[in-house]
Amino acid sequence: MSAAIALPRAPVTLPGQRETAQVRARQRLMIVMLLFLLFLLGLAVQLSRLTILQATPAAARVAISDVPPRGDIIDRNGVELARTIDAYAISVEPRNLATDAHRLAREIALILPGRTEAQNLAELQSHASFRYIARRVLPGEAKRINDLGEPAIHLRREAERLYPNVNLAAHALGYADNEGHGQVGIERAFDTRLSDAATRGTPVQLALDVRAQQALENELGAVMTDQRAEGAAGVILDVNTSEVVAMASLPDFDPNAPGRSETASVGDSPNALFNRVTYARYELGSTFKSLTIAMGLNAGTITSMTKTYDASAPLHIAGRTIHDDHALNRPLTVPEILMHSSNIGTARIASELGRERQRAYLDQLGFLAPVQLELPERIGPQFPPLSNWGEVATMTIGYGHGISVSPMHLATAYATLVNGGIFRNPTMLKRGPGDVPAGRRVFTSATSDSMRALLRMVVTGGTGRKSDAPGFRVGGKTGTAEKAGKGGYSRGANVSTFAVAFPMDAPRYVIVAMIDNPKGSKASAGFKTAGMVIAPMMGRLIERIGPLLGVTPDQTRDVDTSAVLAQIRDKAEE
């Protein structure tokens, strides 16, 4: 009998068991997927946390880098005058040069237009271990230098001071050295504010208006060239706020490369770095006559515009002779003295005023001390000591000889003369309406009114006729003086000066322009006097800048000079 073989039994599936197994499988899959998603979420959170923590310092670094290493300087309208840029210094290790020096010098010259092939070759063939090829190189140029592939050439990133308007307002701005320290001008005056981390993020805003600045420099430069003069200076001053709207000194320099100026030391008169507006002093001649007459009116020694002073012959005193260049040889009224620029008449007014009152007024007008201005380049005036300030000195100072001041001194005095009689120190900074100082009263408003009429008459019928710009109601006074030098005066060398204000019925601006040693030209008919050299330029300048500065020409308005003219006619008929 054979053994029975046991066969495997087929599994028995109960009803609903298959569905239960499928549900459990799906649950396990969902749990796995959920765990995986939770893992990813946790990873994302951790990455985000790390990113945030590590990004915070970077964000801080970006914020810090947004503040320039040296603050900007802007004009009154926000135009950039100075800023710091990212640039590169290009250096070379000549001993390790791998490329032919001549070819490399030529290629660098094509990239850097300010460098010649010979200059580059001199650096590349130097026996030194390290030489600079160029500094202040822009990023695009630096990249092209780097693309030359010379391993001995190195690029170093450095902050560079840029003056985008080149020579414009150079003496006002000054410049900073390669280490970022201000050397002269505003750069030096505000060095701490421009470099301090707490303040350098806010620009220093000047009162300068680049439009007026450009016009002033352009007109002065044209006259200086035409007259073959040694130099020129000019300043535009707001008569009510004493803000310096423009300041020009010629010759000038490029603050981007100040070392290329004529000489290296400030204070040497031929030096282009020398600011003639504030750091030079001149005898400014007949422009002082207006001040002397104002002093006489204010002190009461001039009792009437019709009062006459004898100018019928030269005035002899203490071995000196005072004469008029264009003598009328008769007694002159006060307006005639100013209109015809009589030295004799002005000397008599000054003598009548006396030394003590003259000195007191000069002191009040700031003529006995350096101008109080933000610029460090300021010079003190020259005047006689009390022991030598007798009647002769009083007389000659009355018409602008024997006292030397800067053009800025004269500008602030003329602002006082026409603004109602209030002296305010000038400023290079823009002033808001609430920032204007009260100032000090020097002349009464009545004296100021009288002087506005007289100065207008000088332009309409006197030595300043060529400056009359239609509709701008210009008033002013010319001045021509022999140039003082070592050992006395230089015969034939003049300083021609013109001080004007406009519009004279409601003065807004004073302009003082000075030409140092004009030679005469066809344009001035060979004359070297201010009325021929500077007056025409002044008229053109006012027509250019007046509308830019908010002064609209109006030929229906003017200063009322009829009463003064009537008095002069009546006096002449007596």
Buried (B, 14 or more C-beta within 10 A) or exposed (E): EEEEEEEEEEEEEEEEEEEEEEEEEEEEEEEEEEEEEEEEEEEEEEEEEEEEEEEEEEEEEEEEEEEBBBBBBBBBEEBBBBBBEBBBBBBBBBEEBEBEBEEBBEBBBEBBEEBEBEBBBBBBEBEEEEBEBBBBBBEEBBEBBBEEEBEBBBBEEBBBBBBEBEBBBBBBBBBBEEEBEBBBBBBBBBBEBBBEEEBBEEBBBBBBBBBBBBBBBBBBBBBBEBBEBBBBBBBBBBBBBBBBBBBBBBBBBBBBEBEEBEEEEBEEEEBBBBBBBBBBBBBBBBBBBBBBBBBBBBBEBBEEBBBBBEBEEEBEBEEEEBEBEEBBEEBBBBBBBBBBBBBBBBBBBBBBBBBEBBBBBBEBBBBBEBBEBBBBBBBBBEBBEEEEBEBBBBBBBBBBBBBBBBBBBBBBBBBBBBBBBBBBBBBBBBBEEEEBEEBEEBBBEEBBBBBBBBBBBBBBBBBBBBBBBEBBBBBBBBBBBBBBEEEEBBEEBBBBBBBBBBBBBEBBBBBBBBBBBBBBBEBBEEBBBBBBBBBBBBBBBBBBBBEEBEBEBEEEEBBEBEEBBEBBEEBEEE
